[in-house]
Structure formats: structure tokens, C-alpha cells
Amino acid sequence: MTEMGMTDSQFKAFIRFLLDALEEVKKETGENKDKKLDKILENLHSSLED
């Protein structure tokens, strides 16, 4: 089975998505902030498992 990697453009798009998500969380406060951070972490973990 061959592994498929990301192109530079795809990787940059992923990083932009991650930066945008983190910027949104930065604006939040309290419990909502924690929930959003947990969701980002969950998505990153899922991406690594694929």
C-alpha cells in the first residue's frame, strides 16, 4: 500500500485552517474557549490517525 502525501499547497491550506481556528479560539472566553480548543485538538488527533 502506498502512502499519499500532501502537496505544498495542501499543507499551506491546512496551516491556514489551523491558524484561523486558533485565532477564533483566542477571541473566546471561559468554557466556550475550552470547548473550541478541545475540538481543534480532537481534529488534529484524528488527522494524525488517518
A tleap script that builds the chain and sets N, CA, C and O, in Angstrom:
source leaprc.protein.ff14SB
mol = sequence {
  NMET THR GLU MET GLY MET THR ASP SER GLN
  PHE LYS ALA PHE ILE ARG PHE LEU LEU ASP
  ALA LEU GLU GLU VAL LYS LYS GLU THR GLY
  GLU ASN LYS ASP LYS LYS LEU ASP LYS ILE
  LEU GLU ASN LEU HIE SER SER LEU GLU CASP
}
set mol.1.N position { 0.851 -1.167 0.000 }
set mol.1.CA position { 0.000 0.000 0.000 }
set mol.1.C position { 0.904 1.239 0.000 }
set mol.1.O position { 1.869 1.317 0.760 }
set mol.2.N position { 0.579 2.192 -0.854 }
set mol.2.CA position { 1.369 3.411 -0.921 }
set mol.2.C position { 0.701 4.515 -0.119 }
set mol.2.O position { -0.524 4.619 -0.064 }
set mol.3.N position { 1.525 5.321 0.490 }
set mol.3.CA position { 1.038 6.459 1.261 }
set mol.3.C position { 0.933 7.667 0.340 }
set mol.3.O position { 1.789 7.885 -0.517 }
set mol.4.N position { -0.113 8.439 0.525 }
set mol.4.CA position { -0.254 9.672 -0.226 }
set mol.4.C position { 0.099 10.837 0.691 }
set mol.4.O position { -0.409 10.941 1.807 }
set mol.5.N position { 0.963 11.698 0.211 }
set mol.5.CA position { 1.350 12.865 0.989 }
set mol.5.C position { 0.580 14.091 0.533 }
set mol.5.O position { -0.265 14.023 -0.360 }
set mol.6.N position { 0.888 15.202 1.160 }
set mol.6.CA position { 0.262 16.476 0.819 }
set mol.6.C position { 1.197 17.259 -0.084 }
set mol.6.O position { 2.420 17.186 0.041 }
set mol.7.N position { 0.601 18.001 -0.984 }
set mol.7.CA position { 1.394 18.954 -1.744 }
set mol.7.C position { 1.679 20.150 -0.851 }
set mol.7.O position { 1.072 20.305 0.208 }
set mol.8.N position { 2.592 20.979 -1.278 }
set mol.8.CA position { 2.882 22.198 -0.508 }
set mol.8.C position { 1.631 23.054 -0.371 }
set mol.8.O position { 1.378 23.615 0.695 }
set mol.9.N position { 0.856 23.159 -1.428 }
set mol.9.CA position { -0.365 23.974 -1.391 }
set mol.9.C position { -1.377 23.406 -0.405 }
set mol.9.O position { -2.018 24.160 0.327 }
set mol.10.N position { -1.525 22.094 -0.378 }
set mol.10.CA position { -2.454 21.464 0.560 }
set mol.10.C position { -1.994 21.666 1.997 }
set mol.10.O position { -2.812 21.920 2.881 }
set mol.11.N position { -0.694 21.554 2.236 }
set mol.11.CA position { -0.168 21.745 3.580 }
set mol.11.C position { -0.383 23.185 4.033 }
set mol.11.O position { -0.779 23.425 5.174 }
set mol.12.N position { -0.126 24.139 3.150 }
set mol.12.CA position { -0.337 25.544 3.483 }
set mol.12.C position { -1.809 25.825 3.775 }
set mol.12.O position { -2.126 26.605 4.673 }
set mol.13.N position { -2.703 25.195 3.026 }
set mol.13.CA position { -4.135 25.365 3.280 }
set mol.13.C position { -4.503 24.806 4.649 }
set mol.13.O position { -5.306 25.400 5.367 }
set mol.14.N position { -3.926 23.678 5.009 }
set mol.14.CA position { -4.164 23.082 6.321 }
set mol.14.C position { -3.680 24.017 7.430 }
set mol.14.O position { -4.374 24.216 8.427 }
set mol.15.N position { -2.501 24.583 7.255 }
set mol.15.CA position { -1.953 25.504 8.255 }
set mol.15.C position { -2.824 26.748 8.358 }
set mol.15.O position { -3.044 27.248 9.461 }
set mol.16.N position { -3.327 27.264 7.232 }
set mol.16.CA position { -4.218 28.426 7.267 }
set mol.16.C position { -5.498 28.097 8.022 }
set mol.16.O position { -5.984 28.908 8.811 }
set mol.17.N position { -6.048 26.900 7.781 }
set mol.17.CA position { -7.242 26.463 8.503 }
set mol.17.C position { -6.973 26.410 10.007 }
set mol.17.O position { -7.789 26.872 10.804 }
set mol.18.N position { -5.840 25.852 10.385 }
set mol.18.CA position { -5.481 25.735 11.792 }
set mol.18.C position { -5.280 27.113 12.425 }
set mol.18.O position { -5.757 27.363 13.532 }
set mol.19.N position { -4.583 27.995 11.734 }
set mol.19.CA position { -4.387 29.353 12.252 }
set mol.19.C position { -5.713 30.077 12.436 }
set mol.19.O position { -5.918 30.755 13.443 }
set mol.20.N position { -6.610 29.938 11.473 }
set mol.20.CA position { -7.916 30.576 11.575 }
set mol.20.C position { -8.685 30.056 12.787 }
set mol.20.O position { -9.281 30.832 13.535 }
set mol.21.N position { -8.667 28.746 12.972 }
set mol.21.CA position { -9.372 28.143 14.105 }
set mol.21.C position { -8.785 28.632 15.424 }
set mol.21.O position { -9.528 28.928 16.361 }
set mol.22.N position { -7.472 28.718 15.504 }
set mol.22.CA position { -6.835 29.180 16.740 }
set mol.22.C position { -7.095 30.663 16.990 }
set mol.22.O position { -7.257 31.073 18.140 }
set mol.23.N position { -7.138 31.466 15.942 }
set mol.23.CA position { -7.466 32.887 16.099 }
set mol.23.C position { -8.884 33.060 16.641 }
set mol.23.O position { -9.131 33.933 17.473 }
set mol.24.N position { -9.814 32.230 16.169 }
set mol.24.CA position { -11.194 32.286 16.669 }
set mol.24.C position { -11.249 31.930 18.147 }
set mol.24.O position { -11.963 32.570 18.918 }
set mol.25.N position { -10.498 30.911 18.539 }
set mol.25.CA position { -10.482 30.497 19.945 }
set mol.25.C position { -9.868 31.589 20.811 }
set mol.25.O position { -10.310 31.813 21.938 }
set mol.26.N position { -8.874 32.255 20.299 }
set mol.26.CA position { -8.203 33.315 21.048 }
set mol.26.C position { -9.191 34.407 21.470 }
set mol.26.O position { -9.010 35.038 22.511 }
set mol.27.N position { -10.230 34.628 20.668 }
set mol.27.CA position { -11.235 35.651 20.952 }
set mol.27.C position { -12.241 35.214 22.026 }
set mol.27.O position { -12.910 36.053 22.630 }
set mol.28.N position { -12.342 33.931 22.255 }
set mol.28.CA position { -13.335 33.391 23.189 }
set mol.28.C position { -12.880 33.518 24.637 }
set mol.28.O position { -11.712 33.785 24.922 }
set mol.29.N position { -13.831 33.322 25.539 }
set mol.29.CA position { -13.517 33.300 26.968 }
set mol.29.C position { -14.234 32.125 27.632 }
set mol.29.O position { -15.206 31.592 27.096 }
set mol.30.N position { -13.750 31.740 28.780 }
set mol.30.CA position { -14.428 30.748 29.618 }
set mol.30.C position { -14.577 29.372 29.006 }
set mol.30.O position { -13.711 28.888 28.277 }
set mol.31.N position { -15.706 28.759 29.327 }
set mol.31.CA position { -15.972 27.378 28.933 }
set mol.31.C position { -16.033 27.208 27.424 }
set mol.31.O position { -15.601 26.183 26.896 }
set mol.32.N position { -16.562 28.197 26.730 }
set mol.32.CA position { -16.662 28.119 25.276 }
set mol.32.C position { -15.276 28.003 24.648 }
set mol.32.O position { -15.093 27.287 23.664 }
set mol.33.N position { -14.308 28.705 25.217 }
set mol.33.CA position { -12.932 28.647 24.731 }
set mol.33.C position { -12.380 27.238 24.883 }
set mol.33.O position { -11.757 26.705 23.965 }
set mol.34.N position { -12.612 26.636 26.046 }
set mol.34.CA position { -12.136 25.278 26.301 }
set mol.34.C position { -12.759 24.281 25.334 }
set mol.34.O position { -12.074 23.386 24.840 }
set mol.35.N position { -14.046 24.426 25.061 }
set mol.35.CA position { -14.734 23.516 24.142 }
set mol.35.C position { -14.156 23.622 22.738 }
set mol.35.O position { -13.943 22.612 22.068 }
set mol.36.N position { -13.906 24.843 22.301 }
set mol.36.CA position { -13.362 25.041 20.956 }
set mol.36.C position { -11.940 24.497 20.850 }
set mol.36.O position { -11.582 23.886 19.843 }
set mol.37.N position { -11.129 24.716 21.883 }
set mol.37.CA position { -9.776 24.162 21.885 }
set mol.37.C position { -9.803 22.641 21.873 }
set mol.37.O position { -9.016 22.008 21.169 }
set mol.38.N position { -10.704 22.058 22.646 }
set mol.38.CA position { -10.843 20.599 22.668 }
set mol.38.C position { -11.209 20.071 21.283 }
set mol.38.O position { -10.707 19.027 20.867 }
set mol.39.N position { -12.075 20.780 20.571 }
set mol.39.CA position { -12.491 20.355 19.231 }
set mol.39.C position { -11.317 20.416 18.254 }
set mol.39.O position { -11.137 19.513 17.438 }
set mol.40.N position { -10.525 21.476 18.338 }
set mol.40.CA position { -9.350 21.586 17.474 }
set mol.40.C position { -8.371 20.453 17.757 }
set mol.40.O position { -7.848 19.829 16.833 }
set mol.41.N position { -8.129 20.192 19.037 }
set mol.41.CA position { -7.226 19.106 19.413 }
set mol.41.C position { -7.742 17.750 18.926 }
set mol.41.O position { -6.973 16.921 18.440 }
set mol.42.N position { -9.029 17.538 19.060 }
set mol.42.CA position { -9.649 16.297 18.598 }
set mol.42.C position { -9.459 16.133 17.086 }
set mol.42.O position { -9.128 15.046 16.613 }
set mol.43.N position { -9.667 17.211 16.338 }
set mol.43.CA position { -9.493 17.161 14.887 }
set mol.43.C position { -8.046 16.884 14.498 }
set mol.43.O position { -7.787 16.136 13.554 }
set mol.44.N position { -7.109 17.481 15.218 }
set mol.44.CA position { -5.695 17.233 14.926 }
set mol.44.C position { -5.326 15.777 15.214 }
set mol.44.O position { -4.619 15.146 14.428 }
set mol.45.N position { -5.801 15.252 16.327 }
set mol.45.CA position { -5.541 13.848 16.649 }
set mol.45.C position { -6.133 12.932 15.578 }
set mol.45.O position { -5.493 11.963 15.167 }
set mol.46.N position { -7.341 13.233 15.131 }
set mol.46.CA position { -7.980 12.430 14.084 }
set mol.46.C position { -7.186 12.469 12.795 }
set mol.46.O position { -7.064 11.456 12.106 }
set mol.47.N position { -6.651 13.622 12.468 }
set mol.47.CA position { -5.848 13.767 11.245 }
set mol.47.C position { -4.602 12.909 11.305 }
set mol.47.O position { -4.187 12.331 10.301 }
set mol.48.N position { -4.009 12.829 12.475 }
set mol.48.CA position { -2.795 12.012 12.613 }
set mol.48.C position { -3.094 10.524 12.514 }
set mol.48.O position { -2.235 9.752 12.088 }
set mol.49.N position { -4.286 10.112 12.895 }
set mol.49.CA position { -4.643 8.700 12.873 }
set mol.49.C position { -5.050 8.204 11.494 }
set mol.49.O position { -5.042 6.999 11.244 }
set mol.50.N position { -5.409 9.123 10.590 }
set mol.50.CA position { -5.827 8.724 9.235 }
set mol.50.C position { -4.695 8.142 8.437 }
set mol.50.O position { -4.886 7.761 7.282 }
savepdb mol mol.pdb
quit
